[in-house]
Amino acid sequence: MKVGVVGLGAMGAGIAQLCVEAGLETVGREVTAELGEKARGRIEHFLTRKVEKGQIEAFDIGLLSLTTEVADLADCDVVIEAIVEEPAAKQALFVELERVCRADAVLATNTSALSVTEIASATSSPQRIVGMHFFNPAPLMPLVEIVRAELTEDAAFDAAFALGEQLGKHPIRCHDTPGFVVNRVLIPLLNDCVRVLDEARVSPEDLDAGMQHGAGWPMGPCTLLDLVGIDVHLHASEALYDKLREPRMAAPPRLVAMRNAGLLGRKSGRGFYSYDKT
Ligand SMILES: NC(=O)c1ccc[n+]([C@@H]2O[C@H](COP(=O)([O-])OP(=O)(O)OC[C@H]3O[C@@H](n4cnc5c(N)ncnc54)[C@H](O)[C@@H]3O)[C@@H](O)[C@H]2O)c1
């Protein structure tokens, strides 16, 4: 089994790491050799830490080859796309993948908010296109949503599901609807939490404690939003609202103000809480 990963950013590097960890031959494609090398460095770093902690015995970074050429994905069995969340860029890539890859190769997208069916519609083989929606950080989060687009055939869907299992994930089956399963539920719920901050005049600390100790959440909603990134959450919220128009999906003004002020959460050093950036 040979897997291609296109785009080695936050998600793609995590997915490539999972492939290497699972002992699969992996080809990573980035736009420049430098970005590819950076991603390989991060993957090696995380896998080395896992060895040091005794979580894995060893890994073979030699399983990962890097390229800037889509043509080098020609003999992959499955290619997972994790490039920028822009419909035109994704469609252009899938047209190229379709031209280059074997006719029986499965082509998967890690999109969070775009329609898999729409991405597939740019190609002439939509039956082999499927969603594989990993969660951030991909090496740590157990879930992957396997998304069936309108024209996805069983063979491609089943192959993506089997790969999810092979990568040590817990795959679930769903259809190509806005937000798929988890984001469809979680995004409006987190927006509710933010609105309650103002309605109930409760502090982030108390709201977090409330949801942890009263609802059994593993972490409170403000802590979770800081971890995800206020900008990333708002992007998903706006995309969901655009498609489904439920008022709860609309971006809460408090979060928009935070984004405008650069309070993006953990990554910027401050969101609902302050973090030591060192
Ligand atoms: N970050 C998240 O929480 C998250 C979670 C689930 C899914 N996703 C989805 O995963 C995808 C990637 O998100 P990310 O957060 O990793 O973004 P990112 O910006 O960290 O990484 C994208 C990478 O793709 C590269 N790239 C762009 N165009 C390319 C091309 N044509 N070929 C090869 N590489 C290309 C960029 O250089 C960059 O390194 C998006 O579709 C996003 O919606 C993100």
The ligand as an SDF file (V2000), in Angstrom:
LIG
                    3D

 44 48  0  0  0  0  0  0  0  0999 V2000
   -6.5460   22.8680   10.7600 N   0  0  0  0  0  0  0  0  0  0  0  0
   -7.6210   22.1760   11.1250 C   0  0  0  0  0  0  0  0  0  0  0  0
   -8.0830   22.2150   12.2730 O   0  0  0  0  0  0  0  0  0  0  0  0
   -8.2710   21.2480   10.1350 C   0  0  0  0  0  0  0  0  0  0  0  0
   -9.0210   20.1530   10.6070 C   0  0  0  0  0  0  0  0  0  0  0  0
   -9.5950   19.2690    9.6820 C   0  0  0  0  0  0  0  0  0  0  0  0
   -9.4670   19.5300    8.3260 C   0  0  0  0  0  0  0  0  0  0  0  0
   -8.7600   20.6190    7.8890 N   0  0  0  0  0  0  0  0  0  0  0  0
   -8.6480   20.8270    6.4360 C   0  0  0  0  0  0  0  0  0  0  0  0
   -7.3700   20.3550    6.0200 O   0  0  0  0  0  0  0  0  0  0  0  0
   -6.9080   21.1300    4.9050 C   0  0  0  0  0  0  0  0  0  0  0  0
   -5.5360   21.6980    5.2510 C   0  0  0  0  0  0  0  0  0  0  0  0
   -5.6370   22.5040    6.3950 O   0  0  0  0  0  0  0  0  0  0  0  0
   -4.3440   22.8910    7.2730 P   0  0  0  0  0  0  0  0  0  0  0  0
   -4.8720   23.4820    8.5350 O   0  0  0  0  0  0  0  0  0  0  0  0
   -3.3910   21.7560    7.2930 O   0  0  0  0  0  0  0  0  0  0  0  0
   -3.7410   24.0700    6.3500 O   0  0  0  0  0  0  0  0  0  0  0  0
   -2.2240   24.5950    6.2930 P   0  0  0  0  0  0  0  0  0  0  0  0
   -2.3070   25.9670    5.7330 O   0  0  0  0  0  0  0  0  0  0  0  0
   -1.5320   24.3510    7.5890 O   0  0  0  0  0  0  0  0  0  0  0  0
   -1.5380   23.6220    5.2070 O   0  0  0  0  0  0  0  0  0  0  0  0
   -1.8230   23.6430    3.8340 C   0  0  0  0  0  0  0  0  0  0  0  0
   -0.5240   23.2630    3.1240 C   0  0  0  0  0  0  0  0  0  0  0  0
   -0.8360   22.9450    1.7710 O   0  0  0  0  0  0  0  0  0  0  0  0
    0.2110   23.4560    0.9640 C   0  0  0  0  0  0  0  0  0  0  0  0
   -0.3330   23.5710   -0.3950 N   0  0  0  0  0  0  0  0  0  0  0  0
   -1.1580   24.5100   -0.8830 C   0  0  0  0  0  0  0  0  0  0  0  0
   -1.4730   24.2220   -2.1630 N   0  0  0  0  0  0  0  0  0  0  0  0
   -0.8270   23.0700   -2.4810 C   0  0  0  0  0  0  0  0  0  0  0  0
   -0.7640   22.2290   -3.6320 C   0  0  0  0  0  0  0  0  0  0  0  0
   -1.4350   22.5250   -4.7500 N   0  0  0  0  0  0  0  0  0  0  0  0
   -0.0150   21.1010   -3.5590 N   0  0  0  0  0  0  0  0  0  0  0  0
    0.6510   20.7990   -2.4370 C   0  0  0  0  0  0  0  0  0  0  0  0
    0.6270   21.5320   -1.3190 N   0  0  0  0  0  0  0  0  0  0  0  0
   -0.1140   22.6480   -1.3500 C   0  0  0  0  0  0  0  0  0  0  0  0
    0.6360   24.7360    1.6110 C   0  0  0  0  0  0  0  0  0  0  0  0
    1.9730   25.0850    1.2490 O   0  0  0  0  0  0  0  0  0  0  0  0
    0.5150   24.3830    3.1050 C   0  0  0  0  0  0  0  0  0  0  0  0
    1.7250   23.8870    3.6260 O   0  0  0  0  0  0  0  0  0  0  0  0
   -7.9940   22.1770    4.6420 C   0  0  0  0  0  0  0  0  0  0  0  0
   -8.8710   21.7080    3.6580 O   0  0  0  0  0  0  0  0  0  0  0  0
   -8.7080   22.2740    5.9780 C   0  0  0  0  0  0  0  0  0  0  0  0
  -10.0510   22.6860    5.8650 O   0  0  0  0  0  0  0  0  0  0  0  0
   -8.1490   21.4640    8.7630 C   0  0  0  0  0  0  0  0  0  0  0  0
  1  2  1  0
  2  3  2  0
  2  4  1  0
  4  5  1  0
  4 44  2  0
  5  6  2  0
  6  7  1  0
  7  8  2  0
  8  9  1  0
  8 44  1  0
  9 10  1  0
  9 42  1  0
 10 11  1  0
 11 12  1  0
 11 40  1  0
 12 13  1  0
 13 14  1  0
 14 15  2  0
 14 16  1  0
 14 17  1  0
 17 18  1  0
 18 19  2  0
 18 20  1  0
 18 21  1  0
 21 22  1  0
 22 23  1  0
 23 24  1  0
 23 38  1  0
 24 25  1  0
 25 26  1  0
 25 36  1  0
 26 27  1  0
 26 35  1  0
 27 28  2  0
 28 29  1  0
 29 30  1  0
 29 35  2  0
 30 31  1  0
 30 32  2  0
 32 33  1  0
 33 34  2  0
 34 35  1  0
 36 37  1  0
 36 38  1  0
 38 39  1  0
 40 41  1  0
 40 42  1  0
 42 43  1  0
M  CHG  2   8   1  16  -1
M  END
$$$$
